[in-house]
Amino acid sequence: MSLSNLIDGRVIAEQIHAETSHRIDHFKKLGVQPGLAFVRVGEDPASQVYVGMKEKTSQRLGLHSVTHVLPETVSQAAVLDLIQRLNRDSSIHGILVQAPIPRHIDSTLVYSAVLPEKDVDGFHPINVGKVLLGDSSAFLPCTPAGVQELLLRSGISLAGAEIVVLGRGNIVGKPMASILMQKSPQANATVTLCHSYTRHIAEHCRRADIIIAAMGVPRFLTADMVHSGSVVIDVGVNRIADSTTTSGTRLVGDVDFIHVQPKVLKITPNPGGVGPMTIAMLMRNTVAAAEKFSK
């Protein structure tokens, strides 16, 4: 099976890291080191891995980074107090609160407590609103921004493209649609946002030039839902049972990759597609935040 149609997120992420590193070096010459704070609540295994990867990338690029780990039983007031301290810390330009947050804590309140100008995850209501309005001063949420970069840097034209976004979540689906529909040289797409109540989803997908799968359903997008000219971006991260592994589980995407890949024009692998891009955009947003503070 040929893999020549793969969109390699690792390669494209390294291109962005090189650009970001150059900007960091410029700041250091001016006596400024962009700073990024991670806040992790509890010991969720996936969160530990994700924060660890982001920490390593921060260090490799030369960012100043700090990690605050709070116990699962921490009070909401204590989390908000930490965020306020980070808001006041002039050495910290970006703050990331790693999801998931324990259920006894209001995640909306937590994300809203981060200063919009330090909200490098793009979750603050002000940044969410700016993205919808097409305001270029907003921090784009990292995963949707990474998907856009994957497409553009792979030479895929978005202008006039029929794009189906599978999933209406606040982290990927909604902002993804907002970004791609903007009147912009890097967008101008016609976007259909499908979700669990959408009728005839397969028909929408078969008509699409680009499909972005972010429903959180293992292998939802199958070969009969795509055509030979399709570009497929798999954002999904789903844990399924697998007796052949030592853990008894494994991770799969929202795309039935084995059967879809031979049929389409281009496709992201999973892992190795969207994931590295999410981290790359976080680093880029942090440097942009430092630039805003330095003006």
VOGU-3710 file (C-alpha; in Angstrom, 3 decimals, decimal comma):
1> mslsnlidgr> 0,000/0,000/0,000  1,476/3,343/-1,036  1,682/6,040/1,613  2,606/8,797/-0,833  -0,645/10,628/-0,101  0,116/11,153/3,608  0,160/14,662/5,083  3,042/14,402/7,546  2,192/16,560/10,549  5,571/15,949/12,154
11> viaeqihaet> 7,462/17,427/9,196  5,201/20,468/8,930  5,299/21,008/12,705  9,106/21,097/12,547  8,912/23,800/9,885  6,809/25,904/12,247  9,089/25,138/15,201  12,055/26,430/13,199  10,205/29,682/12,537  9,189/29,954/16,199
21> shridhfkkl> 12,719/29,242/17,415  14,037/32,044/15,226  11,560/34,457/16,799  12,513/33,273/20,303  16,200/33,891/19,552  15,305/37,416/18,444  13,518/38,042/21,747  16,429/36,717/23,787  18,737/39,211/22,107  16,398/41,897/23,396
31> gvqpglafvr> 16,570/40,456/26,909  13,125/38,814/26,822  12,394/35,092/27,100  8,824/34,125/26,186  7,249/32,248/29,095  4,570/29,561/29,147  2,830/28,154/32,237  1,108/24,772/32,290  -1,604/24,007/34,844  -2,566/20,365/35,280
41> vgedpasqvy> -5,244/19,285/37,769  -5,199/15,643/38,823  -3,297/12,641/37,487  -5,133/11,835/34,280  -2,646/9,652/32,337  -3,321/11,301/28,979  -2,929/14,768/30,502  0,412/13,774/31,979  1,621/12,662/28,557  0,310/15,741/26,737
51> vgmkektsqr> 1,775/18,216/29,218  5,059/16,308/29,188  5,284/16,581/25,406  4,532/20,304/25,531  7,145/20,819/28,267  9,829/19,066/26,220  9,015/21,108/23,120  9,099/24,341/25,141  12,548/23,497/26,465  13,834/22,481/23,044
61> lglhsvthvl> 12,748/25,756/21,481  14,121/27,869/24,321  10,897/28,977/25,951  10,772/29,628/29,684  8,203/27,125/30,968  6,790/26,210/34,369  4,336/23,475/35,308  1,897/23,584/38,209  0,334/20,258/39,185  -2,663/20,460/41,501
71> petvsqaavl> -4,342/17,492/43,243  -7,577/16,048/41,905  -9,376/17,265/45,039  -8,201/20,878/44,761  -10,868/23,512/45,281  -12,096/25,717/42,472  -10,990/28,754/44,470  -7,429/27,433/44,636  -7,292/26,900/40,868  -8,598/30,401/40,231
81> dliqrlnrds> -6,092/31,831/42,722  -3,223/30,157/40,853  -4,457/31,542/37,536  -4,636/35,052/38,981  -1,045/34,737/40,201  0,045/33,639/36,740  -1,915/36,509/35,202  0,157/38,913/37,323  3,488/37,197/36,604  5,357/39,303/34,035
91> sihgilvqap> 7,646/36,386/33,126  4,646/34,358/31,929  3,172/35,343/28,572  0,966/32,308/27,969  -1,141/30,113/30,261  -2,469/26,667/29,345  -4,912/24,825/31,607  -4,803/21,211/30,483  -8,122/19,471/29,881  -9,833/17,559/31,328
101> iprhidstlv> -10,557/19,495/34,512  -12,246/17,577/37,384  -16,029/17,796/37,285  -16,361/19,654/40,587  -14,603/22,629/38,958  -16,384/24,881/36,458  -14,118/24,651/33,398  -15,797/27,616/31,706  -15,046/29,775/34,743  -11,442/28,577/34,791
111> ysavlpekdv> -10,783/29,279/31,112  -12,470/32,668/31,431  -10,195/33,563/34,361  -7,096/33,490/32,139  -6,298/36,932/30,769  -7,347/37,013/27,088  -3,857/38,250/26,156  -2,333/35,188/27,891  -4,941/32,740/26,591  -2,673/30,909/24,154
121> dgfhpinvgk> -5,140/28,006/23,985  -7,805/30,283/22,505  -10,532/29,266/24,973  -11,393/32,638/26,540  -14,815/33,949/25,413  -13,179/37,110/24,074  -10,854/35,116/21,823  -13,692/32,781/20,810  -15,753/35,801/19,781  -12,874/37,401/17,924
131> vllgdssafl> -12,297/34,205/15,934  -15,938/34,169/14,843  -15,707/37,838/13,847  -12,490/37,294/11,907  -10,489/39,581/14,223  -6,803/38,849/13,538  -5,803/39,886/17,075  -7,359/36,692/18,472  -5,387/33,664/19,545  -6,648/30,850/17,335
141> pctpagvqel> -7,318/27,606/19,243  -4,342/25,356/18,657  -5,875/22,268/17,044  -8,077/24,080/14,473  -5,205/26,455/13,681  -2,943/23,448/13,210  -5,399/21,850/10,798  -5,537/25,052/8,752  -1,723/25,152/8,586  -1,586/21,483/7,581
151> llrsgislag> -3,881/22,163/4,651  -2,214/25,388/3,504  1,339/24,072/3,784  0,337/20,941/1,878  -0,670/23,084/-1,079  -4,403/22,500/-0,637  -6,526/25,446/-1,732  -9,270/26,400/0,694  -10,874/29,160/-1,373  -14,240/27,937/-2,601
161> aeivvlgrgn> -13,631/24,431/-1,271  -16,537/22,374/0,033  -15,465/21,391/3,552  -17,303/19,099/5,935  -16,410/19,368/9,627  -17,608/16,316/11,562  -18,316/17,376/15,142  -19,565/20,577/16,766  -17,401/20,625/19,883  -16,125/23,861/21,367
171> ivgkpmasil> -12,470/22,817/21,109  -12,348/21,762/17,435  -15,612/21,678/15,494  -17,095/25,135/16,083  -13,834/27,117/15,889  -12,717/25,051/12,887  -15,819/26,055/10,968  -15,382/29,687/12,050  -11,772/29,809/10,864  -12,388/28,225/7,471
181> mqkspqanat> -15,431/30,299/6,537  -13,726/33,683/7,084  -13,281/36,161/4,256  -9,530/35,658/4,063  -6,915/34,493/1,534  -6,257/31,601/3,942  -9,912/30,538/4,136  -12,945/31,462/1,999  -14,306/27,919/2,186  -17,920/26,765/2,157
191> vtlchsytrh> -18,315/24,846/5,411  -20,903/22,258/6,422  -20,821/21,417/10,141  -22,216/17,944/10,779  -23,090/16,439/14,158  -25,017/13,610/15,776  -28,377/14,989/14,611  -27,334/15,613/11,007  -29,301/13,567/8,507  -27,536/11,839/5,621
201> iaehcrradi> -24,009/12,552/6,877  -22,504/10,192/4,304  -24,022/12,255/1,473  -22,508/15,453/2,878  -19,108/13,767/3,111  -19,200/12,311/-0,393  -19,754/15,817/-1,759  -16,856/17,349/0,189  -13,434/18,341/-1,115  -12,067/18,275/2,435
211> iiaamgvprf> -13,334/16,324/5,458  -12,176/17,157/8,989  -13,189/14,376/11,367  -13,548/15,492/14,988  -16,580/13,612/16,316  -14,837/11,457/18,896  -16,235/8,268/17,370  -13,709/5,525/16,531  -13,320/4,965/12,761  -16,524/6,880/12,017
221> ltadmvhsgs> -15,469/7,986/8,530  -15,446/4,957/6,251  -14,354/4,400/2,660  -17,876/4,606/1,262  -18,151/8,192/2,601  -15,274/9,678/0,558  -14,329/10,130/-3,093  -11,005/9,922/-4,897  -10,402/13,680/-4,778  -11,027/14,013/-1,046
231> vvidvgvnri> -8,570/15,381/1,499  -9,144/13,842/4,941  -7,913/15,270/8,254  -8,303/12,964/11,259  -8,478/14,869/14,568  -9,943/12,033/16,633  -8,276/10,396/19,623  -10,257/7,376/20,826  -9,228/4,547/23,123  -10,608/1,141/22,127
241> adstttsgtr> -10,188/-2,380/23,478  -7,336/-4,400/21,960  -6,364/-7,722/23,522  -3,127/-7,834/21,506  -1,570/-4,953/23,488  -0,127/-5,112/26,995  -2,557/-2,459/28,230  -5,558/-4,118/26,609  -6,387/-0,919/24,717  -5,063/1,252/21,915
251> lvgdvdfihv> -5,692/4,629/20,353  -7,433/5,084/17,004  -8,745/8,102/15,132  -12,166/9,039/13,792  -11,190/7,726/10,350  -11,071/4,098/9,249  -7,570/4,780/7,980  -6,727/1,381/6,499  -9,672/1,480/4,093  -9,937/5,248/3,516
261> qpkvlkitpn> -6,260/5,974/2,830  -5,962/4,106/-0,500  -9,043/5,851/-1,863  -8,403/9,562/-1,172  -6,125/12,261/-2,557  -4,489/13,154/0,758  -4,913/12,066/4,371  -3,307/12,611/7,767  -1,946/9,619/9,672  -3,023/9,177/13,268
271> pggvgpmtia> -0,785/9,538/15,213  1,625/11,832/13,372  -0,888/14,159/11,753  -2,775/16,752/13,753  -1,170/16,087/17,157  2,271/17,584/16,448  0,607/20,597/14,842  -1,397/21,361/17,984  1,831/21,690/19,974  3,472/23,749/17,231
281> mlmrntvaaa> 0,611/26,246/17,262  0,751/26,498/21,058  4,411/27,461/20,872  3,700/29,963/18,113  0,834/31,515/20,085  3,091/31,907/23,124  5,662/33,840/21,147  2,875/35,999/19,687  1,690/36,694/23,241  5,210/37,772/24,223
291> ekfsk> 5,322/40,089/21,213  2,072/41,737/22,319  3,401/42,260/25,874  6,656/43,745/24,586  4,940/46,462/22,548
//
